[in-house]
Amino acid sequence: MRKLIREFIDSEEFQLTLLKDRVNIVNYQSLLQIDSKEMILKSEFSKIMIRGENLVLNKLLDDEVLITGDIHFIEVKDE
């Protein structure tokens, strides 16, 4: 059990969680574009494009971001 908890806490794997009117992204590398209609982030192996209306960066930590708003489209492209 301790091993599973440790792996969860120390995870360095990219994660994208889509919730109602928000998307949480963990272990991204950089923010490439930020505006109210489109946000683009880069992870180790891909680019993540989020399009919508009234997009807002609500939480920003070293490796985690929460984007809220009316999300219309999410695309993940391998690089």
Sequence and secondary structure as in RCSB ss.txt:
>XXXX:A:sequence
MRKLIREFIDSEEFQLTLLKDRVNIVNYQSLLQIDSKEMILKSEFSKIMIRGENLVLNKLLDDEVLITGDIHFIE
VKDE
>XXXX:A:secstr
 HHHHHHHHT  S EEEEETTEEEEES  EEEEE SSEEEEE SSEEEEEEEEEEEEEEE SSEEEEEEEEEEEE
EEE 
